[in-house]
Amino acid sequence: MAGSQDKLDKMQLRQSYRNLWHSDLMSTVSADTPYCFFSCLCGPCVSYLLRKRALYNDMSRYTCCGGYMPCSGKCGESKCPQFCLATEVCLCFGNSVASTRFMLQDEFNIHTTKCDNCIIGFMFCLNQIACIFSLVACIVGSDELSEASQLLSCLADMVYCTVCACMQTQHKIEMDKRDGVISPQPMSVPPAQQMSRIDQPVPPYAGYPPATGYPQHYYPQTGHGYPPAPGYPPPGYGYPPAPGYPPAPGYPPAPGYHSK
């Protein structure tokens, strides 16, 4: 129960992240078309490469499913991390993609847009509906319903493969940004204890510019007054004394003024 609540708290904390993915799911095909097709044709291979790259090619950091599953740390990862990662991406492909995504989100404080959440949610809902239709078709034994369930299952698999390919392309583009492939300066490798920032109440910016539309803090400058508006001289500058008022004692009279 405590573990489930901890995972729920982590998911809620990710909603407070302030950075955005460099490319949303709708734009990944046009942003990197070859890699998107590669992800669609060979998803497990891409998941292996991306997880290794997310760990900065340091497999001593590897934990099964990124530490987000109950089996994490109990599969002998320290002895043979490459074999464990290959097993993960083949047997638990969906979890491997999601784990890499969570790692990048926690490292760079990235939250997913509503549009991306809708696409991912539609993928999961379609898979669940296809599973329910398959169970109903097996129970009823109707040929028409069985054919409909097969078509629905095929559609769900196509959507699943497409969305996973777009997600992995999104991860690759984000790491291109991190490593300086599409930005002028690459980011430094964080220490192991800073790979996940889920324990911070308000995650800081992790080398990324703040997302557009978020209010920024304004720090006023001190020690500098406003200059006078043009055309307005300072008070008392060049104005003659008012009539009827003699000058103050000790001051020479103004030109043209004769005392009695």
Sequence and secondary structure as in RCSB ss.txt:
>XXXX:A:sequence
MAGSQDKLDKMQLRQSYRNLWHSDLMSTVSADTPYCFFSCLCGPCVSYLLRKRALYNDMSRYTCCGGYMPCSGKC
GESKCPQFCLATEVCLCFGNSVASTRFMLQDEFNIHTTKCDNCIIGFMFCLNQIACIFSLVACIVGSDELSEASQ
LLSCLADMVYCTVCACMQTQHKIEMDKRDGVISPQPMSVPPAQQMSRIDQPVPPYAGYPPATGYPQHYYPQTGHG
YPPAPGYPPPGYGYPPAPGYPPAPGYPPAPGYHSK
>XXXX:A:secstr
 HHHHHHHHHHHHHTT  B  SS GGGHHHHSHHHHHHHHH HHHHHHHHHHHHTTT GGG  GGGG STTTT S
 TTT HHHHHHHHHHHSHHHHHHHHHHHHHHHHTB   HHHHHHHHHHHHHHHHHHHHHHHHHHH  HHHHHHHH
HHHHHHHHHHHHHHHHHHHHHHHHHHHHTTSSSSS      GGGS  TT SS    SS   TT         S  
    TT   TTSS    TT    TTS   TT    
